Structures are given as structure tokens and as C-alpha cells.
Amino acid sequence: MLKDENILALKPEWVLVNDLRKVLLSRLSDDRLEYMTLDPASSVVISLLDGKKTVKELLDNIRYLFDFPDDGSAKSFLEQLLTNVNERDEKVAILNEPVSWAVRYNPLDFLVSPEEFEKGCRLTKPLSLLIFFSGWCQTNCIYCYSDLSNMRRLEHLSLMQWMPILDQAHDLNIRMIQLSGGDPLGRPDSIKFLVSLLERKFVFMVSTKCRISLEDANMLADAGFNEPINGIRRSFQVSIDSPDPQIADYMTRSTGYLGRATESILNLIEVGINPIVKAVLTPFNYQQAGDLIETFAELGVRSFRLANYGHSHYRHDNCLFLSDEMKTEASDQIKAIAFEHPDLIIEGDATKFEPSPQTLARRSEEKWKVRASCSAGRTNLGIAPDGKAILCEQMPFSIPYFVGDLTKQSILDVWNSTELLKFVYPPKEFFTDTPCSGCIDFQECVYDRGYCFREALFAFGRLHHPPPDCPRAPEVDYRLV
């Protein structure tokens, strides 16, 4: 129950975004896209939560704006709004005194006519860009999921050719960049590219297996890598799969990898960048999950991410899958370490594995209905090393799957192009002779939420087909994790 003297503040990592026909409440994050759509009335009220106004003052504003007859009805509206907004994460803080950290918005910037309001999930511009700056690596990992052979045939843009694209993104108020590859640091000018991102105040995460010299680390620190944006700190992730030198070399196919990665970790820590250690667990290293955490915790690492191996189309081997027993053993190790070291941040699907009950099998209706929506071409746009537009980091890097060219088109031109829209809203006739062609859920499944055309392609050899997780798809021997 709200009190009149309470102060409401929108947490700074949650930002309001005007998408013309709707307003979004979007999490500013360096590693994931998350947002909710606000109706016209809610967007105006949220823009007023500046950490200064009391609930009493807000109720006066709400009554004036929406013609509520009394404070009671206005308060019921406000409390229901907070319940909806804070359902999954606390986005609005309820405080007892004013704060200075809340971002102040102009409500006039978030006015949307109820007649024009559109709740559809495709946005008028991307929320984030997926950038493939480099198709090159210093390793040759056994579990790599990227189409490196095609990517490396592309004529990579120069550093200067990337600058107009970054400037466009900045002018469009696109604040989040996802870096992929190859390895983002696989080029001699990679550090300069990261500095360019920092100069434009983008939020991003670096994930690398390249060596980070002390000079490199200092350049990033001096450019402001550690400076928070709306309270969000950028992440620097170094992939290390094992504390055993031989296993680390085997999994990266790179002699001396563990030593180089450890040097990178120490160099980052020295300049005040707190690295994350990332590991992919396979039958070769799952028993070392606990040792890996303890080894690098002793060196000063406080954050870890551990993931079980997942299907890689370009370099897949069934022997890399973990059995449920292996996943359970690794998860138990990690839970024990987390209990002993509550100060550590340990994340990833490997940390909380529990065998699924039979009722939640991979192809169940229940899991399909609650699947994540596809972000490709709806909230996110990828840019290949040569400037071609692509929608998914695991799609083949070849002509049939490119949807534009950022060296010749603007971001918005590509975003609204016929080529891109055919991926997002493919004509139903493209699905002839598949279960989709006569499915009553086609509109909701394909157009509204989107389906994983990548998994459809890999499992069945065509884009326009239900993916293997769909309960109506034919049975196929295609394991994901």
C-alpha cells in the first residue's frame, strides 16, 4: 500500500524509449535484450517518477491528466501500474526520501495517442546492434558455433568505414551493442574500435579469448570502460574452459592458452576492470568446474559464467554433449562453491541444472507456448564484418541470408527493407508442404512472436519450416543441449 509521503523512482537501468506508436520500458544491458510495452497512460506516469515527487504530488498529476474523480481512484490506478511494471523485476523503487540517481524525463517526449497505439513486438528501429567487427580469432575452439569459413571470406570494413555506422546508431539513440565474431579482439585495431564505442557511450560486453596486454587494458580503462552508464557497468569476459593447461589447450586448439588468458585476467584487474571468467562445459572439463572457479577466485575474479555445451551447426560433435548425470555433477560442484563463497557471482545454465520432468519434454506444448520471442529483425539487427546486414549470429554468412548493406543503406533503410521484412513476415505460401501451412496458430507463431528460422534451417534444411522444438514439427534427431 502506497503512502502519500513515499517517493517513486524509475531505476536508472530501465530507460524509456519512444517507438513512435508505443513507448518501451527497456533494460539497459550489456548482454541481453529485455523490454516491456507501456500503454499511453502508463508511459506518461512512468516518465514522472523522478525520485523527487511524493505519491501525493503524483496523484495530483494523475487526477489532472486523466480526469480521475478523486485520489482513491487515481491511487488504485497507480498501484495497479506498479504491480504490472514490477511483476518480474523491480523497475520502480518505492522510497521514503528523495534520491539523486533517478533519470529525469520530459513527459511530453512520451505522448502516444490511444488511437495510434500499437502493441506489436516489431519496433520502428532496432534496440540494439549485433556487430561482427572481426571474423578472426587467436584460437580454434572445438565447440565454435560461428560460420567462420564464410565470415573470413568477407572483405572486412576498415575502422574508418565503421564510424558512420556507429554515428548513425548513436543518432538513432541505439544504446546497446552486442559484439560477436570471430573474436571481437581478433584484429590489430580492435582496441581502437572498442574505444570508439566508449566515446559514443554505448553499453556493450566484450567476450574474448585474445590476449589482453597491459597496454590494451590501460587504453580501455583510460577511455572510460569502467564508467557506468545509467548505473550499468560494461562487462569484460575472458573465456577459460579449464584450469588444466592441457585441457585448456585442447578445447581451444591453441598451445599455451591458459597462460595467456591468465595474463589477460591479471592485466584487466590491474587497471580496475573486473573480468568475468566464462566456461563451456563438455565431457572433457565438466568435473573441473569447481576447480576453475576456485583457481581464478584466488586471483581476484569475482564473476563467473558457466554454460553447458549447446549444438553448434558449423563444428558440432555429439561427444561434446553432457549427459544429465554430468550436468548434475557439475551443477552440484558449482552450488557447493557458491555456498562456500557467497561473495562470488556465479551464473549460467550449468549452475542450476535439474532434469526436466517428462511432462516438460523438449517438444511439449507448454514449453512451446512460453518460448522466448525471436529478436531477429524485431528488436535487433546484425552487421557482418563487410557491412552486410544479417539477422542472427549463427546464420550462414552468405548471400541468401543477407538482408541489406550498411555501406550503401542507412540503418533505417535496411530495417524497413523488403529483404528484411520477408524474413520477419514470410508469406504463408513459403511454408507449403510443412505443418505450418495449415496451422491455426500461424499468425501468432510466425508473425507475432516469431519462430527460430535458424534451427529450422539447421534441422530441416529450409528456413520456412517449424523448428524442432515445435510440437507439430516432424520428429528429428536434432539435440540442442
Secondary structure, DSSP 8 states (H G I E B T S, - for coil): ---TT-EEEE-TTEEEEE-SSSEEEEE--SS---EEEE-HHHHHHHHT-EEEEEHHHHHHHHHHHHT-SSHHHHHHHHHHHHHHHTSSS--EEEESS--S-S----GGGG---TTT----S--SS-SEEEEEEES--S---TT--S-HHHHTTS----HHHHHHHHHHHHHTT--EEEEEES-TT-STTHHHHHHHHHHTT-EEEEEE-S---HHHHHHHHHTTTTS-BTTB--EEEEE---SSHHHHHHHHT-TTHHHHHHHHHHHHHHTT--EEEEEEE-TTTGGGHHHHHHHHHTTT--EEEEEE----SSS--GGGS--HHHHHHHHHHHHHHHHH-TTSEEESGGGS-----GGG-TT-HHHHHT-----BTTTEEEE-TTSBEES-TTS--SGGG---BTTTS-HHHHHT-HHHHHHHS--GGGGTTSGGGG-TTHIIIIIII---HHHHHHHHS-SSS--TTSTTS--------
